[in-house]
């Protein structure tokens, strides 16, 4: 895993924090009061692209929202806090800082986009992934939990699906964002399944029309150029419930 790109999960989560879940500054959720001037320097490219700067100007700064991050570590957390890039009162589950520092990077981006949100962290590799979700939801009382841990061949482990469903059923404010991040050299595409006929191996097959689903001319073959010496990995997810397709 690499450091999340500026348009990765921190930006997605910040959008949820600022728009869907949270209100204005620390003292109000109305979103109409003038925002306080405090906040860390904003270096994330996603801030302007996703109009998060405009949301903060309207007063939506994540006030009253608790965001929990599950990643691989926050070993340099104290240095970020000393440099005033992160607040001092960050919850670290079981005081386990992990072995890497990707969690610190994620927290830094979140703090830039939503400076009034309360932040928490759990090491999802050294600790059990489901245990992190339970701790952040039940003990830290997170409104939003986001992670960047990839489980090979799975959206997330089977046991996690029922755990998240239970948390969402008991708290309509709760949002779980899994693998919303992108690798530094990665990309992301989303679209509705749009069927089209194409010849595959000499037989006519019904396949995905990537072109039509993207609003352009029909294209059943999403061509990707892979540079010499490089490799390409795909992760494909449907929008059905994890491990429980309804169709």
C-alpha positions in Angstrom: 0.0 0.0 0.0 1.2 3.5 -0.8 0.3 6.9 0.5 -3.2 7.8 -0.7 -3.3 10.2 -3.7 -5.0 13.6 -3.1 -8.2 12.4 -4.8 -8.3 9.2 -2.7 -10.2 8.1 0.3 -9.5 11.1 2.4 -11.3 13.3 -0.1 -14.2 10.9 -0.4 -14.6 10.7 3.4 -14.2 14.5 3.8 -17.1 14.9 1.3 -19.2 12.7 3.5 -18.1 14.5 6.6 -18.8 18.0 5.2 -21.8 17.4 3.1 -23.8 14.3 4.1 -23.1 13.9 7.8 -21.8 17.1 9.3 -22.7 20.7 9.9 -20.8 23.9 10.4 -18.3 25.0 12.9 -17.8 23.5 16.3 -20.7 25.4 17.9 -23.3 24.9 15.2 -24.6 22.4 12.6 -26.6 25.0 10.7 -24.0 25.6 8.0 -24.9 29.3 7.8 -22.6 30.9 10.3 -19.3 32.4 9.3 -16.6 29.7 9.5 -13.8 30.2 12.0 -10.4 31.2 10.5 -8.5 28.4 12.2 -7.4 25.3 10.4 -4.2 23.6 9.0 -2.6 24.6 5.7 -4.5 23.1 2.8 -2.1 21.3 0.4 -4.5 18.6 -1.0 -5.3 19.0 -4.7 -8.7 17.4 -3.9 -9.8 20.4 -1.9 -10.6 22.7 -4.8 -11.4 19.9 -7.3 -14.2 18.6 -5.0 -15.2 22.1 -3.9 -14.5 21.3 -0.3 -13.1 24.8 0.1 -16.5 26.1 -0.8 -18.2 23.9 1.7 -16.0 25.1 4.5 -16.7 28.7 3.4 -20.4 27.9 4.0 -19.6 26.7 7.5 -19.4 23.0 6.8 -16.2 22.1 8.5 -17.0 18.7 10.1 -18.1 20.1 13.4 -19.7 17.4 15.6 -18.6 14.6 13.4 -16.2 11.8 14.5 -14.2 10.1 11.8 -12.3 6.8 12.5 -9.4 5.7 10.2 -8.3 2.1 9.8 -4.9 1.8 8.2 -1.3 0.5 8.8 0.1 2.8 11.3 0.7 6.3 12.8 4.3 6.0 13.9 5.0 9.7 13.1 1.8 11.0 14.6 3.6 13.0 17.3 5.6 14.8 14.7 2.5 15.8 12.7 0.9 17.1 15.9 4.0 19.1 16.9 4.0 20.7 13.5 0.3 21.6 14.0 -0.7 19.5 11.0 -2.9 17.4 13.2 -4.8 18.1 16.5 -3.5 16.8 19.8 -6.6 14.9 20.8 -6.6 12.0 18.3 -7.9 8.7 19.6 -5.5 5.8 19.0 -7.2 2.4 19.6 -5.5 0.4 22.3 -2.6 2.8 22.0 -1.2 0.7 19.2 0.5 3.0 16.6 1.3 0.3 14.1 4.5 -0.2 12.1 3.9 2.3 9.2 2.7 5.8 8.8 -0.1 5.7 6.2 -2.7 6.4 8.9 -1.0 9.8 9.7 -1.2 10.7 6.0 -4.8 9.9 5.8 -5.6 11.8 9.0 -3.7 14.8 7.7 -5.8 15.0 4.5 -9.0 14.6 6.6 -7.9 17.4 8.9 -7.3 19.7 6.0 -10.7 19.1 4.4 -12.7 18.9 7.7 -10.7 20.8 10.4 -13.4 20.6 13.0 -14.0 16.9 12.8 -12.8 14.7 15.7 -10.3 12.1 14.5 -9.5 8.5 15.6 -7.3 5.7 14.4 -7.0 1.9 14.6 -4.2 -0.2 13.2 -6.1 -2.7 11.0 -3.1 -4.9 10.3 -1.5 -5.5 13.7 -5.0 -5.7 15.2 -8.0 -7.5 13.8 -9.9 -5.6 11.1 -13.4 -6.3 12.5 -12.1 -5.5 16.0 -11.1 -2.1 14.7 -14.5 -1.4 13.3 -16.2 -2.5 16.5 -13.8 -0.3 18.6 -14.2 2.8 16.5 -18.0 2.4 16.3 -18.8 1.3 19.8 -16.0 2.9 22.0 -14.9 5.8 19.9 -18.5 6.4 18.6 -17.4 7.2 15.0 -20.0 8.6 12.6 -17.7 7.7 9.7 -15.2 4.9 9.4 -12.8 4.7 6.5 -10.1 2.2 5.6 -7.6 1.5 2.9 -6.8 -2.1 3.5 -7.1 -4.5 0.6 -8.2 -8.1 1.1 -7.2 -10.1 -1.9 -10.2 -11.2 -4.0 -12.7 -9.8 -1.5 -14.6 -6.6 -1.0 -14.0 -7.3 2.7 -14.0 -10.4 4.9 -17.4 -12.2 5.2 -17.7 -11.5 8.9 -17.3 -7.7 8.2 -20.4 -7.6 6.0 -22.8 -8.6 8.7 -21.0 -6.4 11.3 -21.3 -3.3 9.1 -24.9 -4.1 8.3 -25.7 -4.3 12.0 -24.0 -1.0 12.7 -25.8 0.7 9.9 -29.1 -0.7 11.0 -28.6 0.6 14.6 -27.3 4.0 13.6 -28.7 5.7 10.5 -25.9 8.3 10.7 -23.2 5.7 10.5 -21.2 5.5 7.2 -18.5 2.9 6.4 -16.2 3.7 3.5 -14.1 0.7 2.5 -11.2 1.0 0.0 -12.3 4.4 -1.2 -8.6 5.3 -1.7 -6.6 4.9 -4.8 -3.0 3.9 -5.2 -0.6 6.7 -6.1 -0.4 5.5 -9.7 -3.9 4.1 -9.8 -7.3 5.0 -11.1 -11.0 4.5 -10.5 -14.0 4.1 -12.8 -17.7 3.6 -11.9 -20.7 3.1 -14.0 -24.0 1.3 -14.5 -24.0 -2.2 -16.1 -24.9 -1.5 -19.7 -25.2 -4.7 -21.8 -23.9 -5.0 -25.4 -23.1 -8.0 -27.6 -19.5 -8.6 -28.6 -17.6 -11.6 -30.1 -15.3 -13.2 -27.5 -13.4 -16.3 -28.5 -15.5 -16.7 -31.6 -18.9 -16.6 -29.7 -21.3 -13.8 -29.2 -21.4 -12.7 -25.6 -23.3 -10.1 -23.6 -20.7 -7.9 -22.0 -20.3 -4.5 -20.4 -20.4 -1.5 -22.7 -17.9 0.7 -21.1 -18.3 3.5 -23.7 -22.1 3.8 -23.3 -21.9 3.6 -19.5 -19.4 6.5 -19.7 -21.7 8.6 -21.9 -19.7 8.2 -25.1 -19.8 6.0 -28.1 -20.2 2.2 -27.6 -17.0 0.4 -26.5 -17.2 -3.2 -25.3 -13.4 -3.4 -24.9 -12.0 -1.0 -22.4 -8.5 -0.7 -23.8 -5.7 0.1 -21.4 -2.0 0.7 -22.4 0.4 -0.9 -20.0 4.0 0.5 -20.3 6.8 -1.9 -20.8 8.1 -3.3 -17.5 4.9 -2.3 -15.7 2.0 -4.4 -14.6 -1.8 -3.8 -14.2 -4.0 -5.1 -11.4 -7.8 -4.8 -11.5 -10.2 -4.8 -8.6 -13.8 -5.3 -9.7 -16.8 -4.8 -7.4 -20.5 -4.9 -8.2 -23.0 -2.6 -6.4 -24.8 -5.6 -4.8 -24.5 -6.1 -1.1 -21.1 -7.6 -0.3 -21.3 -11.5 -0.2 -25.0 -11.3 -0.8 -26.0 -10.5 -4.4 -29.7 -9.9 -4.8 -29.8 -10.9 -8.4 
